[in-house]
Every structure is written in C-alpha cells, then in structure tokens.
C-alpha cells in the first residue's frame, strides 16, 4: 500500500506557552500529509476541485501519545485506509524525526460531494487508485 512521508520542523507559532505543539496543529499536519499523499498518487486536490469534487472532513480522531516540541523535526506518515461508495478514510501517524517513536496517531474520514455540497459517489479517478495501489474498498 502506498504511503507518504512528509517531514516538518515545528515552528514557534505551532506551540503553546510551554513550547509543546498545540493540539489542533496535529490535525493541520494530517491535512498536509493527505495533500502530499494525493499528489504522490497523481491526483492533487486542486485537480479534484476542477472536476467539481470536494472531500469535506466528516470525522477526525487524534490520539496524543507524546508531545512534539519547538524546533523538533517530525515525520507525518499518511496512507489510505479505505475508499467506499462516497467516503474515504486516511490513517495518519506523526513520528519523531527518525520514526522511532509515534507521537500522535489518528484518522480522518471525508465525504465525497459536488460543488453544491450534495453527497456523490466516488468518481473513477479515485476508485482507480484502489486497484493501482491496493487500497481497501471498504465495502
């Protein structure tokens, strides 16, 4: 299964007064990982928008295991969990720089909608990824 690894250095603006990454920034990093995974697979989000496809977030889960701190390098690991009729789930892990310790793990689920926000089936441009990269169809 295809996986994307993206490295990020923790900025001062990403931290709280204790120098620890503020909890919502991990969700932003999940998004960064999703975008990079899609780009790596040849289906950039901007291309999906051009064909009237949106993937709004419907659920997020984030389990905080160990804090990231200011100026630390972290690695965002992102992979597909499944693609169903009208939803996609991505699994994410945020590691220390050398992938020795998981700091955060979680997932996001996205609905497939048109530009009016109505649910639609996943189009072939995304379904084709299930065969090409052995992604679970999650029937």
PyMOL commands that set and color helices and strands:
alter all, ss='L'
color gray80, all
select helices_A, chain A and resi 12-14+24-40+45-50+124-132
alter helices_A, ss='H'
color red, helices_A
select strands_A, chain A and resi 3-9+57-64+73-83+87-96+102-111
alter strands_A, ss='S'
color yellow, strands_A
deselect
rebuild
show_as cartoon
